[in-house]
């Protein structure tokens, strides 16, 4: 989430979806209606033929690395990263109270009057504040979603004016939650390094003071969910992304697997993890970031809290030498500055994995 200067980008009127369903509960404005080939196809979990997204039990990875449970779970993790780019983690060690608390204050924030939320605006060309990100023209289609995004760490990426004074416990809750998620990301990267046959501290040494940002997404019910998208298809520019879905959340996340949009069924007390573009580059494509999107529901709201974890903006990124072989696995991505890639990512609308073209070596 590299900061961008406020620009003269013309985005037109961006209607607040929470206000829309209050004033026009059965109407979907034209700017939200997607072309037929883009719409959120509703898939029944009962009839869907795909295997569920892999589930990784972190308690097994806390065992000695010679333990059978550890070895089996590392193999599962490797397969999940290579074949899916997504997995859910259980027994992750974050207290339920911490998770419940951030969910509660996030919901309280979105429930505040619009005038209060507008005190923390997401200006065009930026990705922090309240509103919709990645909008760069007046005719660009909008997502059926309200967002509130903040830079968390290091302190230099924070915009203190956008940290809300209400709800009263918002900052305290987010700080506590973010510290726990940061620890989790460090653990996950250690296990991912082991799964690649690397030293466990390989990623942490390379990342420096890692960048961490959070985005809260609120998806109100939509009277015509088949016409809209909650969030446009994209991959993440991060190294890892951690998704928390609210309790009793309806199915909204879909990932592109074998050219099919596969729904991700929320598991109680689990967190959804996905590989970002940065890890795809570092592993020379062995572990791939995966295109994903959100769909909406006719009757139920959905709230998610998403953390993006990435290298420091000063770090140079390129495929790790251990995973490149001139004959069998030649280098697929060029070397680049992570800050430059972050700037590139947030300066363009969400379009599948198009942002990663920035780093690809074209033959």
N, C-alpha and C positions, 0 to 999 in steps of 0.2 A: 504494500500500500504506500508506495512512494508518493510524497505530496506533489500536487500539481498546482501551478498558479491559477487563480481564477481567471478565466478567459472570456472572450466575447462569444462563446458558443451559444447558439440560439436553439433552445430545446422545446420551445412552444409551451403550451399549458400541460402540466403534468397533474392530472387529477389524483387526489388521495383516495385510494381504494376503500379505506375504512369509512370515509365520508360518503363515497358513492353508494355503498350498500345501505347507508342510512336514508339518503335522499331518493335514490332510484334503485330499490332492491332487485328489480327484475330487468334492469336495462344494463347492457354492456356497451359502453361507448366504442365507436369505430376504431379508435386508436389502440384498443386492447385486443381487437379481433384479429387473429392470425390467419395467414394464408392456409388453405386446406392442408398443404403438405407439412406445415409446421405445428399443427394443433396437437394438444395433449390427448393422445389416445388412451382411453380408460381401459386398463387391463385387469381382469378378474384374477385375484391371487389363486383362487380355487382351480382355474382352468389353465393358468400359466405353466408352461412345460419346463421352463428353466429351473436349474438348481438354485437354491437360495444363495445369497451372498455369503461367502465364508465367515465363520465365527472363530475368533482367536481367543483362547483363554489365557490371560496374562499371568494367572496364578501358576500355571504350568511352566511359564518362562522364567519364573522366579526361582526355580529349582536349579541344582547344579547342572552344568552343561553336559555332563555325562549321563544324566538321568534320562530314561527312556521317554518320559513325558515331555521333557524339554526338547529332545531331538525330534520327536514327532510333531510338536507344536511349531518348531522352527521350520520344518519342512512344509507344514500347512501355511505358515506365513509366507514362505517363499513362493509357493504355488498361488496364493491369493494375490500377491503383488504382481506376479508374472502373468497370470491368466485373467485377473479381474481388475486390478488396480484399486479395488475397494475391499474392505472387510469390516466386520463389527468386532469390537473388543468387549469382553465380559471380565468380571473380576479385575477391573482396572485400578482399584485402590482409591478412587476418589469417593469421599464420603457422600452418601445420599443427600445429607443436609446441604452440602455445598452445591450440588447439582440442583436440588429443589429451590434453593434460595435464588440463584441467578435466573432460573426460569420465572420465579415469582416477580422479581423486580423488573425483568424484561416485559412481562405481561402488563405490569402496572404502568410502565412507560408507554407502551402502545395504547393503553386505555385512557391516557390523559387527553384532555381537549386538544384539538389540532393547534390552537393558538399557542399552547405550551410547547408542543413538539416543534413548532416552527421557529422557536428560539434557537434551535440547533440545526440550521439548514445545511443540507448537502448542496453546496454551490456547483453549478455546471463545471465539468472538468475536474471535479474532485471526488474522492471516495470516502470521505469522513463526514458524518452528520446524518440527519434524518431526511429521507426522500427516496429517490431512485438513482442508482449509479449506472454508469456506462451508457448514458444517453447523450448523443452527439448531434442530433438534428431534430427539426420540428416534425418530421414525418415518420421518425423511427417508432416502431411498435413498442408498446409498454408492457411490462410484466404486471400480473395481478398480485402485487406484493408491495408492502411498505418495508423499508430498510432503515436500520440505525447502525452505523459503523463507526468504529473508533480505532485509532492506533494505540497500542498498549505498551509495547517495549521495543527498543529502548526508549527512555523518556523523550528523546529528541524528536520522535515521530508523533508525539501527542499534540493535539490541539486543545489546550485546557478549556477554551471557550465552548467546546462542544460536549464536555463532560457535564451531564445534567445535575442540577441541584435537587431535582425531584425525579423519581422517588428518593427519599432521604437516604436510603441505604444503598443506592445504586452503585456509587463509586466503590464503597467498601466491599460489596458483594462481587463486583467485577474484578477487583484486585485479587481477592482471595481465590476466586474461581480461576483466574488467568494463571496464577502461580501453580495451581494444581495441574492445569492443562499443560503448562510449560514443562513440568516434571514428566508428565506422561509422554510428551513428544520426544524428550531426550531419551526416555526408556525405549520407545518404539524405534527410534533411529539406531539405537544400540543393537536391538534385535534384528533390524533390517540389515545392518552392517554384517552381523554374524551370519545371517542367511545368505549373504553374498560371498562369504568366505573372507571378509575383511576384518581388520582389527575393530573391536567394538566401539572404540572412540573415534573412528575415522570421520564420521560426519560432524561430530561436535568440534573436533579440532579444525575442520575446514570452515565451518559456518561462522566462527567468531561470535560476537554478541548477536545472537539470532534475533530477527525481527518477528514480532507477534502482533497480530491485529484481530479484532473481533467484529463480526457482523451479525446483528439480530434481524431475522426475517419474519414478518408477520403476513400470513396468507389468509385473508378473510374468506368466508364462503362466497361462491360465485354462482349465480343463477344459471349460467351456461358454461360449465367447466370445459366442455368439449370445444369451445371457441377460443380459449385463452391459454396462456402458459403462466405458471406462477413464477418461474425463472427460466430465462432462455438457455438453450444448450451451450455448454462450455466445459473446458477443463480448467483447473486452478493453476495459477502461476507459482504457487507455494511449493515447499518441499513436501510438507504434510498438511492435510486439512482435517480438523476434528469437528464432527457434527453432532450436536446434541438435539434430539427431537423431544418436544414437550410430552409429558405423560399423556397417555391415551391419544397420542397423535394419530391422525388418519394417515394412510399411505400417500406420500407426496413425492418422495425422491424416486427418480428413475435413472438408471445408468444404461449406456449403450453397450450391449454385449452381443456380438455376432449379428450386428445390424438390427437388433431388436431392443426396444426399450423395456428394460427389466425393472419391475417395482422392487423397492427395498422395504421389507416388512420390519417396522421398528420392534426391537426386542426390549423387554423391561430392563432398565438400568444399564443398557449397553450404549456405547458411543460408536458412531460410524466414522471410519478412517478412510481417507483416500490419498493416493499418491498424486503429487503435483508435478507440474512440468519440470521443476528443478531436479527432482529425483530421476525423472525420465532421462534428462540430459546427463546427469552424473553417472547413471548406470548404462549409458550408451544405448538406451532403448530396451534393456532387459526388463526393467520394471516400468510400465507405461502409465502415464496419466490417462484418465478415461473421461470421455464426454458424459456429462450428466445434466439433468434438468429437474424442475419441479412442476408438478401439475396441481390443480386445485380440486376442491370438493364442493358439491352443491350445498351441503348442509353443515359441514364442520370446518372450523378454523384450524390453522396449523401454525405453530411457532417453532422456530429453530434458532439455535445459537451456534454460530460457526466461527472456529478459530483457525487462522492461517499462520503457519509457522514456516519461516524461510531464513536463508542465510542473511547476514548483514549486507547492506547495500554496497559496501566497499569490496566485497568478495568477488574474485574472478571465478566464473563457472565454466567447466569443460568436462567431458567424459573422463572418468578416473582411469588412469593408465592400466590398472589391474584388469579392467573390463573391456579393453580395446586390444584387438589383434589385427594387424595389417592384412592378414590373409583370410582369417575365418570371421572376424567381426570388426571391420574397419570403422574408423571414427565417423559417426553420423551427424555430429553437432559441432559447431565452431565454439571457440572460446569467447566469452563475453562477460561484461560487468553486470552483476545481479541487479544493481540499482537501475541500470539502463533498461534491463528487461522488465523490471517492475513498472518503470515509467511507460514503456511500450504497452504493457498489458493493460494498465488502467486508462490509457489514452485511446482505446479502441472499444467498440461495442462487442458484446459477447457473441462470438461466431464459432461455435464448436471448438476445434483445436487449432484454429487459424493463427492464434497468437504465437504458437510454437514455431511457425515458419521463420520467425525472427532468428532462430538458432540453428535451423537445419542446414546441413551442407547439401547443396543441390548438385546432382551429378550432371 
